[in-house]
Amino acid sequence: MGKPFGKKPGKWLELPTTISFLDTLSNIRKSDNSDYQPVITVRGNPSSGGGTWFHEDVAIEYARWLYDEF
């Protein structure tokens, strides 16, 4: 998702605002579903199954970071 914008999800995940957002979201969602994982990262390249996946709640915030007009 970030490739066309020259941005990587790892940089977004390091931001203090992102960390705070994910903590708050996790606390809210875990009360409904104890298996909730907003971000899943698998080491390796995409051809071998590696990558970063965001829950739809998180993908919207990431998209906003990629492109302000979103």
PDB file of N, CA, C and O in Angstrom:
ATOM      1  N   MET A   1       0.819  -1.191   0.000  1.00  0.00           N
ATOM      2  CA  MET A   1       0.000   0.000   0.000  1.00  0.00           C
ATOM      3  C   MET A   1       0.866   1.260   0.000  1.00  0.00           C
ATOM      4  O   MET A   1       0.499   2.259  -0.618  1.00  0.00           O
ATOM      5  N   GLY A   2       1.992   1.226   0.673  1.00  0.00           N
ATOM      6  CA  GLY A   2       2.838   2.404   0.761  1.00  0.00           C
ATOM      7  C   GLY A   2       3.829   2.568  -0.368  1.00  0.00           C
ATOM      8  O   GLY A   2       4.387   3.650  -0.553  1.00  0.00           O
ATOM      9  N   LYS A   3       4.055   1.522  -1.116  1.00  0.00           N
ATOM     10  CA  LYS A   3       5.079   1.542  -2.164  1.00  0.00           C
ATOM     11  C   LYS A   3       4.910   2.692  -3.161  1.00  0.00           C
ATOM     12  O   LYS A   3       5.894   3.366  -3.466  1.00  0.00           O
ATOM     13  N   PRO A   4       3.697   2.943  -3.684  1.00  0.00           N
ATOM     14  CA  PRO A   4       3.542   4.052  -4.634  1.00  0.00           C
ATOM     15  C   PRO A   4       3.875   5.417  -4.036  1.00  0.00           C
ATOM     16  O   PRO A   4       4.155   6.362  -4.773  1.00  0.00           O
ATOM     17  N   PHE A   5       3.847   5.527  -2.725  1.00  0.00           N
ATOM     18  CA  PHE A   5       4.126   6.790  -2.052  1.00  0.00           C
ATOM     19  C   PHE A   5       5.561   6.865  -1.530  1.00  0.00           C
ATOM     20  O   PHE A   5       5.968   7.872  -0.950  1.00  0.00           O
ATOM     21  N   GLY A   6       6.324   5.787  -1.742  1.00  0.00           N
ATOM     22  CA  GLY A   6       7.698   5.740  -1.268  1.00  0.00           C
ATOM     23  C   GLY A   6       7.798   5.668   0.245  1.00  0.00           C
ATOM     24  O   GLY A   6       8.783   6.124   0.826  1.00  0.00           O
ATOM     25  N   LYS A   7       6.783   5.098   0.889  1.00  0.00           N
ATOM     26  CA  LYS A   7       6.759   5.008   2.345  1.00  0.00           C
ATOM     27  C   LYS A   7       6.601   3.555   2.771  1.00  0.00           C
ATOM     28  O   LYS A   7       5.927   2.764   2.112  1.00  0.00           O
ATOM     29  N   LYS A   8       7.246   3.222   3.899  1.00  0.00           N
ATOM     30  CA  LYS A   8       7.175   1.862   4.427  1.00  0.00           C
ATOM     31  C   LYS A   8       6.382   1.841   5.728  1.00  0.00           C
ATOM     32  O   LYS A   8       6.447   2.781   6.520  1.00  0.00           O
ATOM     33  N   PRO A   9       5.629   0.756   5.943  1.00  0.00           N
ATOM     34  CA  PRO A   9       4.815   0.690   7.160  1.00  0.00           C
ATOM     35  C   PRO A   9       5.639   0.734   8.435  1.00  0.00           C
ATOM     36  O   PRO A   9       5.162   1.222   9.460  1.00  0.00           O
ATOM     37  N   GLY A  10       6.872   0.230   8.391  1.00  0.00           N
ATOM     38  CA  GLY A  10       7.711   0.238   9.586  1.00  0.00           C
ATOM     39  C   GLY A  10       7.955   1.631  10.128  1.00  0.00           C
ATOM     40  O   GLY A  10       8.008   1.827  11.342  1.00  0.00           O
ATOM     41  N   LYS A  11       8.104   2.604   9.237  1.00  0.00           N
ATOM     42  CA  LYS A  11       8.308   3.995   9.677  1.00  0.00           C
ATOM     43  C   LYS A  11       7.061   4.541  10.363  1.00  0.00           C
ATOM     44  O   LYS A  11       7.161   5.237  11.373  1.00  0.00           O
ATOM     45  N   TRP A  12       5.890   4.231   9.819  1.00  0.00           N
ATOM     46  CA  TRP A  12       4.644   4.680  10.414  1.00  0.00           C
ATOM     47  C   TRP A  12       4.434   4.039  11.776  1.00  0.00           C
ATOM     48  O   TRP A  12       3.967   4.687  12.713  1.00  0.00           O
ATOM     49  N   LEU A  13       4.783   2.761  11.879  1.00  0.00           N
ATOM     50  CA  LEU A  13       4.598   2.033  13.136  1.00  0.00           C
ATOM     51  C   LEU A  13       5.495   2.543  14.263  1.00  0.00           C
ATOM     52  O   LEU A  13       5.213   2.289  15.434  1.00  0.00           O
ATOM     53  N   GLU A  14       6.569   3.257  13.927  1.00  0.00           N
ATOM     54  CA  GLU A  14       7.493   3.800  14.933  1.00  0.00           C
ATOM     55  C   GLU A  14       7.045   5.151  15.498  1.00  0.00           C
ATOM     56  O   GLU A  14       7.546   5.584  16.536  1.00  0.00           O
ATOM     57  N   LEU A  15       6.114   5.808  14.829  1.00  0.00           N
ATOM     58  CA  LEU A  15       5.686   7.143  15.274  1.00  0.00           C
ATOM     59  C   LEU A  15       4.963   7.076  16.620  1.00  0.00           C
ATOM     60  O   LEU A  15       4.161   6.170  16.845  1.00  0.00           O
ATOM     61  N   PRO A  16       5.240   8.025  17.511  1.00  0.00           N
ATOM     62  CA  PRO A  16       4.554   8.045  18.807  1.00  0.00           C
ATOM     63  C   PRO A  16       3.030   8.103  18.668  1.00  0.00           C
ATOM     64  O   PRO A  16       2.314   7.480  19.453  1.00  0.00           O
ATOM     65  N   THR A  17       2.530   8.846  17.677  1.00  0.00           N
ATOM     66  CA  THR A  17       1.088   8.933  17.492  1.00  0.00           C
ATOM     67  C   THR A  17       0.506   7.587  17.058  1.00  0.00           C
ATOM     68  O   THR A  17      -0.609   7.237  17.444  1.00  0.00           O
ATOM     69  N   THR A  18       1.255   6.842  16.262  1.00  0.00           N
ATOM     70  CA  THR A  18       0.807   5.520  15.824  1.00  0.00           C
ATOM     71  C   THR A  18       0.783   4.548  16.994  1.00  0.00           C
ATOM     72  O   THR A  18      -0.165   3.780  17.155  1.00  0.00           O
ATOM     73  N   ILE A  19       1.821   4.587  17.798  1.00  0.00           N
ATOM     74  CA  ILE A  19       1.904   3.696  18.967  1.00  0.00           C
ATOM     75  C   ILE A  19       0.724   3.958  19.907  1.00  0.00           C
ATOM     76  O   ILE A  19       0.095   3.026  20.408  1.00  0.00           O
ATOM     77  N   SER A  20       0.441   5.223  20.133  1.00  0.00           N
ATOM     78  CA  SER A  20      -0.681   5.583  20.999  1.00  0.00           C
ATOM     79  C   SER A  20      -2.007   5.117  20.391  1.00  0.00           C
ATOM     80  O   SER A  20      -2.854   4.563  21.091  1.00  0.00           O
ATOM     81  N   PHE A  21      -2.180   5.340  19.101  1.00  0.00           N
ATOM     82  CA  PHE A  21      -3.396   4.905  18.412  1.00  0.00           C
ATOM     83  C   PHE A  21      -3.586   3.394  18.524  1.00  0.00           C
ATOM     84  O   PHE A  21      -4.681   2.929  18.843  1.00  0.00           O
ATOM     85  N   LEU A  22      -2.528   2.627  18.263  1.00  0.00           N
ATOM     86  CA  LEU A  22      -2.628   1.170  18.317  1.00  0.00           C
ATOM     87  C   LEU A  22      -2.909   0.664  19.728  1.00  0.00           C
ATOM     88  O   LEU A  22      -3.669  -0.289  19.903  1.00  0.00           O
ATOM     89  N   ASP A  23      -2.306   1.288  20.731  1.00  0.00           N
ATOM     90  CA  ASP A  23      -2.573   0.906  22.123  1.00  0.00           C
ATOM     91  C   ASP A  23      -4.045   1.136  22.479  1.00  0.00           C
ATOM     92  O   ASP A  23      -4.696   0.265  23.057  1.00  0.00           O
ATOM     93  N   THR A  24      -4.551   2.302  22.133  1.00  0.00           N
ATOM     94  CA  THR A  24      -5.940   2.628  22.432  1.00  0.00           C
ATOM     95  C   THR A  24      -6.890   1.697  21.685  1.00  0.00           C
ATOM     96  O   THR A  24      -7.836   1.167  22.268  1.00  0.00           O
ATOM     97  N   LEU A  25      -6.637   1.501  20.404  1.00  0.00           N
ATOM     98  CA  LEU A  25      -7.484   0.626  19.606  1.00  0.00           C
ATOM     99  C   LEU A  25      -7.466  -0.804  20.136  1.00  0.00           C
ATOM    100  O   LEU A  25      -8.510  -1.450  20.226  1.00  0.00           O
ATOM    101  N   SER A  26      -6.300  -1.288  20.483  1.00  0.00           N
ATOM    102  CA  SER A  26      -6.187  -2.652  21.013  1.00  0.00           C
ATOM    103  C   SER A  26      -6.975  -2.815  22.304  1.00  0.00           C
ATOM    104  O   SER A  26      -7.666  -3.817  22.492  1.00  0.00           O
ATOM    105  N   ASN A  27      -6.874  -1.839  23.187  1.00  0.00           N
ATOM    106  CA  ASN A  27      -7.622  -1.906  24.452  1.00  0.00           C
ATOM    107  C   ASN A  27      -9.127  -1.936  24.217  1.00  0.00           C
ATOM    108  O   ASN A  27      -9.853  -2.669  24.889  1.00  0.00           O
ATOM    109  N   ILE A  28      -9.583  -1.149  23.273  1.00  0.00           N
ATOM    110  CA  ILE A  28     -11.013  -1.118  22.963  1.00  0.00           C
ATOM    111  C   ILE A  28     -11.460  -2.432  22.330  1.00  0.00           C
ATOM    112  O   ILE A  28     -12.461  -3.017  22.745  1.00  0.00           O
ATOM    113  N   ARG A  29     -10.727  -2.890  21.338  1.00  0.00           N
ATOM    114  CA  ARG A  29     -11.121  -4.084  20.582  1.00  0.00           C
ATOM    115  C   ARG A  29     -10.948  -5.374  21.376  1.00  0.00           C
ATOM    116  O   ARG A  29     -11.729  -6.311  21.210  1.00  0.00           O
ATOM    117  N   LYS A  30      -9.940  -5.432  22.232  1.00  0.00           N
ATOM    118  CA  LYS A  30      -9.710  -6.655  23.005  1.00  0.00           C
ATOM    119  C   LYS A  30     -10.831  -6.913  24.004  1.00  0.00           C
ATOM    120  O   LYS A  30     -11.038  -8.050  24.428  1.00  0.00           O
ATOM    121  N   SER A  31     -11.549  -5.869  24.378  1.00  0.00           N
ATOM    122  CA  SER A  31     -12.686  -6.085  25.273  1.00  0.00           C
ATOM    123  C   SER A  31     -13.795  -6.837  24.538  1.00  0.00           C
ATOM    124  O   SER A  31     -14.605  -7.520  25.165  1.00  0.00           O
ATOM    125  N   ASP A  32     -13.834  -6.713  23.212  1.00  0.00           N
ATOM    126  CA  ASP A  32     -14.812  -7.427  22.391  1.00  0.00           C
ATOM    127  C   ASP A  32     -14.289  -8.779  21.906  1.00  0.00           C
ATOM    128  O   ASP A  32     -15.052  -9.735  21.766  1.00  0.00           O
ATOM    129  N   ASN A  33     -12.970  -8.848  21.648  1.00  0.00           N
ATOM    130  CA  ASN A  33     -12.376 -10.038  21.039  1.00  0.00           C
ATOM    131  C   ASN A  33     -10.942 -10.183  21.537  1.00  0.00           C
ATOM    132  O   ASN A  33     -10.081  -9.385  21.167  1.00  0.00           O
ATOM    133  N   SER A  34     -10.677 -11.174  22.357  1.00  0.00           N
ATOM    134  CA  SER A  34      -9.343 -11.332  22.952  1.00  0.00           C
ATOM    135  C   SER A  34      -8.276 -11.709  21.930  1.00  0.00           C
ATOM    136  O   SER A  34      -7.086 -11.603  22.227  1.00  0.00           O
ATOM    137  N   ASP A  35      -8.671 -12.147  20.726  1.00  0.00           N
ATOM    138  CA  ASP A  35      -7.704 -12.527  19.684  1.00  0.00           C
ATOM    139  C   ASP A  35      -7.368 -11.376  18.738  1.00  0.00           C
ATOM    140  O   ASP A  35      -6.634 -11.578  17.770  1.00  0.00           O
ATOM    141  N   TYR A  36      -7.877 -10.195  18.991  1.00  0.00           N
ATOM    142  CA  TYR A  36      -7.686  -9.047  18.104  1.00  0.00           C
ATOM    143  C   TYR A  36      -6.210  -8.694  17.971  1.00  0.00           C
ATOM    144  O   TYR A  36      -5.522  -8.499  18.973  1.00  0.00           O
ATOM    145  N   GLN A  37      -5.729  -8.611  16.743  1.00  0.00           N
ATOM    146  CA  GLN A  37      -4.357  -8.182  16.449  1.00  0.00           C
ATOM    147  C   GLN A  37      -4.430  -7.108  15.369  1.00  0.00           C
ATOM    148  O   GLN A  37      -4.737  -7.416  14.217  1.00  0.00           O
ATOM    149  N   PRO A  38      -4.153  -5.855  15.719  1.00  0.00           N
ATOM    150  CA  PRO A  38      -4.278  -4.785  14.730  1.00  0.00           C
ATOM    151  C   PRO A  38      -3.213  -4.832  13.644  1.00  0.00           C
ATOM    152  O   PRO A  38      -3.450  -4.389  12.521  1.00  0.00           O
ATOM    153  N   VAL A  39      -2.027  -5.372  13.977  1.00  0.00           N
ATOM    154  CA  VAL A  39      -0.928  -5.445  13.016  1.00  0.00           C
ATOM    155  C   VAL A  39      -0.286  -6.817  13.120  1.00  0.00           C
ATOM    156  O   VAL A  39      -0.009  -7.313  14.212  1.00  0.00           O
ATOM    157  N   ILE A  40      -0.056  -7.417  11.961  1.00  0.00           N
ATOM    158  CA  ILE A  40       0.647  -8.699  11.915  1.00  0.00           C
ATOM    159  C   ILE A  40       1.828  -8.532  10.964  1.00  0.00           C
ATOM    160  O   ILE A  40       1.654  -8.144   9.809  1.00  0.00           O
ATOM    161  N   THR A  41       3.027  -8.826  11.455  1.00  0.00           N
ATOM    162  CA  THR A  41       4.230  -8.729  10.636  1.00  0.00           C
ATOM    163  C   THR A  41       4.893 -10.090  10.567  1.00  0.00           C
ATOM    164  O   THR A  41       5.106 -10.751  11.583  1.00  0.00           O
ATOM    165  N   VAL A  42       5.217 -10.496   9.342  1.00  0.00           N
ATOM    166  CA  VAL A  42       5.913 -11.758   9.117  1.00  0.00           C
ATOM    167  C   VAL A  42       7.227 -11.433   8.422  1.00  0.00           C
ATOM    168  O   VAL A  42       7.237 -10.808   7.361  1.00  0.00           O
ATOM    169  N   ARG A  43       8.327 -11.854   9.016  1.00  0.00           N
ATOM    170  CA  ARG A  43       9.647 -11.590   8.424  1.00  0.00           C
ATOM    171  C   ARG A  43       9.805 -12.346   7.114  1.00  0.00           C
ATOM    172  O   ARG A  43       9.261 -13.435   6.931  1.00  0.00           O
ATOM    173  N   GLY A  44      10.555 -11.748   6.219  1.00  0.00           N
ATOM    174  CA  GLY A  44      10.817 -12.354   4.920  1.00  0.00           C
ATOM    175  C   GLY A  44      10.280 -11.474   3.810  1.00  0.00           C
ATOM    176  O   GLY A  44       9.611 -10.471   4.059  1.00  0.00           O
ATOM    177  N   ASN A  45      10.582 -11.861   2.587  1.00  0.00           N
ATOM    178  CA  ASN A  45      10.090 -11.066   1.468  1.00  0.00           C
ATOM    179  C   ASN A  45       8.699 -11.547   1.052  1.00  0.00           C
ATOM    180  O   ASN A  45       8.298 -12.661   1.390  1.00  0.00           O
ATOM    181  N   PRO A  46       7.977 -10.720   0.332  1.00  0.00           N
ATOM    182  CA  PRO A  46       6.601 -11.071  -0.034  1.00  0.00           C
ATOM    183  C   PRO A  46       6.471 -12.398  -0.801  1.00  0.00           C
ATOM    184  O   PRO A  46       5.470 -13.099  -0.656  1.00  0.00           O
ATOM    185  N   SER A  47       7.462 -12.735  -1.600  1.00  0.00           N
ATOM    186  CA  SER A  47       7.357 -13.976  -2.363  1.00  0.00           C
ATOM    187  C   SER A  47       7.404 -15.219  -1.471  1.00  0.00           C
ATOM    188  O   SER A  47       6.944 -16.291  -1.866  1.00  0.00           O
ATOM    189  N   SER A  48       7.958 -15.069  -0.277  1.00  0.00           N
ATOM    190  CA  SER A  48       8.013 -16.203   0.654  1.00  0.00           C
ATOM    191  C   SER A  48       6.999 -16.067   1.790  1.00  0.00           C
ATOM    192  O   SER A  48       7.069 -16.793   2.782  1.00  0.00           O
ATOM    193  N   GLY A  49       6.053 -15.131   1.640  1.00  0.00           N
ATOM    194  CA  GLY A  49       4.996 -14.974   2.639  1.00  0.00           C
ATOM    195  C   GLY A  49       5.249 -13.891   3.661  1.00  0.00           C
ATOM    196  O   GLY A  49       4.451 -13.721   4.583  1.00  0.00           O
ATOM    197  N   GLY A  50       6.337 -13.152   3.524  1.00  0.00           N
ATOM    198  CA  GLY A  50       6.625 -12.077   4.458  1.00  0.00           C
ATOM    199  C   GLY A  50       5.850 -10.821   4.129  1.00  0.00           C
ATOM    200  O   GLY A  50       5.446 -10.608   2.986  1.00  0.00           O
ATOM    201  N   GLY A  51       5.647 -10.001   5.124  1.00  0.00           N
ATOM    202  CA  GLY A  51       4.948  -8.743   4.905  1.00  0.00           C
ATOM    203  C   GLY A  51       4.277  -8.240   6.159  1.00  0.00           C
ATOM    204  O   GLY A  51       4.382  -8.849   7.224  1.00  0.00           O
ATOM    205  N   THR A  52       3.585  -7.123   6.026  1.00  0.00           N
ATOM    206  CA  THR A  52       2.873  -6.508   7.138  1.00  0.00           C
ATOM    207  C   THR A  52       1.404  -6.376   6.755  1.00  0.00           C
ATOM    208  O   THR A  52       1.071  -5.877   5.680  1.00  0.00           O
ATOM    209  N   TRP A  53       0.533  -6.831   7.652  1.00  0.00           N
ATOM    210  CA  TRP A  53      -0.903  -6.767   7.414  1.00  0.00           C
ATOM    211  C   TRP A  53      -1.540  -5.937   8.516  1.00  0.00           C
ATOM    212  O   TRP A  53      -1.228  -6.088   9.697  1.00  0.00           O
ATOM    213  N   PHE A  54      -2.442  -5.054   8.096  1.00  0.00           N
ATOM    214  CA  PHE A  54      -3.171  -4.208   9.028  1.00  0.00           C
ATOM    215  C   PHE A  54      -4.637  -4.610   9.045  1.00  0.00           C
ATOM    216  O   PHE A  54      -5.226  -4.911   8.007  1.00  0.00           O
ATOM    217  N   HIS A  55      -5.214  -4.610  10.235  1.00  0.00           N
ATOM    218  CA  HIS A  55      -6.661  -4.743  10.362  1.00  0.00           C
ATOM    219  C   HIS A  55      -7.281  -3.531   9.668  1.00  0.00           C
ATOM    220  O   HIS A  55      -6.649  -2.477   9.592  1.00  0.00           O
ATOM    221  N   GLU A  56      -8.483  -3.662   9.173  1.00  0.00           N
ATOM    222  CA  GLU A  56      -9.127  -2.563   8.440  1.00  0.00           C
ATOM    223  C   GLU A  56      -9.199  -1.279   9.257  1.00  0.00           C
ATOM    224  O   GLU A  56      -9.134  -0.189   8.689  1.00  0.00           O
ATOM    225  N   ASP A  57      -9.330  -1.384  10.571  1.00  0.00           N
ATOM    226  CA  ASP A  57      -9.347  -0.187  11.424  1.00  0.00           C
ATOM    227  C   ASP A  57      -8.024   0.569  11.330  1.00  0.00           C
ATOM    228  O   ASP A  57      -8.000   1.799  11.390  1.00  0.00           O
ATOM    229  N   VAL A  58      -6.947  -0.158  11.187  1.00  0.00           N
ATOM    230  CA  VAL A  58      -5.607   0.417  11.146  1.00  0.00           C
ATOM    231  C   VAL A  58      -5.270   0.896   9.734  1.00  0.00           C
ATOM    232  O   VAL A  58      -4.604   1.918   9.568  1.00  0.00           O
ATOM    233  N   ALA A  59      -5.718   0.176   8.736  1.00  0.00           N
ATOM    234  CA  ALA A  59      -5.408   0.514   7.344  1.00  0.00           C
ATOM    235  C   ALA A  59      -5.875   1.920   6.981  1.00  0.00           C
ATOM    236  O   ALA A  59      -5.215   2.616   6.210  1.00  0.00           O
ATOM    237  N   ILE A  60      -7.001   2.333   7.531  1.00  0.00           N
ATOM    238  CA  ILE A  60      -7.515   3.682   7.254  1.00  0.00           C
ATOM    239  C   ILE A  60      -6.557   4.744   7.794  1.00  0.00           C
ATOM    240  O   ILE A  60      -6.275   5.729   7.111  1.00  0.00           O
ATOM    241  N   GLU A  61      -6.063   4.552   8.999  1.00  0.00           N
ATOM    242  CA  GLU A  61      -5.115   5.513   9.579  1.00  0.00           C
ATOM    243  C   GLU A  61      -3.802   5.525   8.804  1.00  0.00           C
ATOM    244  O   GLU A  61      -3.210   6.584   8.596  1.00  0.00           O
ATOM    245  N   TYR A  62      -3.352   4.364   8.382  1.00  0.00           N
ATOM    246  CA  TYR A  62      -2.120   4.269   7.587  1.00  0.00           C
ATOM    247  C   TYR A  62      -2.319   4.986   6.250  1.00  0.00           C
ATOM    248  O   TYR A  62      -1.432   5.714   5.805  1.00  0.00           O
ATOM    249  N   ALA A  63      -3.454   4.791   5.617  1.00  0.00           N
ATOM    250  CA  ALA A  63      -3.741   5.455   4.344  1.00  0.00           C
ATOM    251  C   ALA A  63      -3.737   6.971   4.515  1.00  0.00           C
ATOM    252  O   ALA A  63      -3.273   7.697   3.636  1.00  0.00           O
ATOM    253  N   ARG A  64      -4.247   7.439   5.630  1.00  0.00           N
ATOM    254  CA  ARG A  64      -4.260   8.875   5.914  1.00  0.00           C
ATOM    255  C   ARG A  64      -2.839   9.414   6.025  1.00  0.00           C
ATOM    256  O   ARG A  64      -2.566  10.536   5.597  1.00  0.00           O
ATOM    257  N   TRP A  65      -1.934   8.626   6.596  1.00  0.00           N
ATOM    258  CA  TRP A  65      -0.533   9.033   6.712  1.00  0.00           C
ATOM    259  C   TRP A  65       0.127   9.051   5.327  1.00  0.00           C
ATOM    260  O   TRP A  65       0.955   9.913   5.032  1.00  0.00           O
ATOM    261  N   LEU A  66      -0.249   8.098   4.499  1.00  0.00           N
ATOM    262  CA  LEU A  66       0.346   8.033   3.150  1.00  0.00           C
ATOM    263  C   LEU A  66      -0.056   9.215   2.292  1.00  0.00           C
ATOM    264  O   LEU A  66       0.754   9.747   1.532  1.00  0.00           O
ATOM    265  N   TYR A  67      -1.308   9.626   2.417  1.00  0.00           N
ATOM    266  CA  TYR A  67      -1.843  10.649   1.532  1.00  0.00           C
ATOM    267  C   TYR A  67      -2.833  11.507   2.306  1.00  0.00           C
ATOM    268  O   TYR A  67      -3.950  11.075   2.591  1.00  0.00           O
ATOM    269  N   ASP A  68      -2.420  12.720   2.645  1.00  0.00           N
ATOM    270  CA  ASP A  68      -3.226  13.602   3.504  1.00  0.00           C
ATOM    271  C   ASP A  68      -4.655  13.804   3.026  1.00  0.00           C
ATOM    272  O   ASP A  68      -5.566  13.945   3.842  1.00  0.00           O
ATOM    273  N   GLU A  69      -4.862  13.820   1.721  1.00  0.00           N
ATOM    274  CA  GLU A  69      -6.201  14.085   1.191  1.00  0.00           C
ATOM    275  C   GLU A  69      -7.133  12.883   1.346  1.00  0.00           C
ATOM    276  O   GLU A  69      -8.338  13.001   1.127  1.00  0.00           O
ATOM    277  N   PHE A  70      -6.579  11.732   1.722  1.00  0.00           N
ATOM    278  CA  PHE A  70      -7.413  10.555   1.926  1.00  0.00           C
ATOM    279  C   PHE A  70      -8.331  10.803   3.093  1.00  0.00           C
ATOM    280  O   PHE A  70      -9.129   9.935   3.446  1.00  0.00           O
TER     281      PHE A  70
END
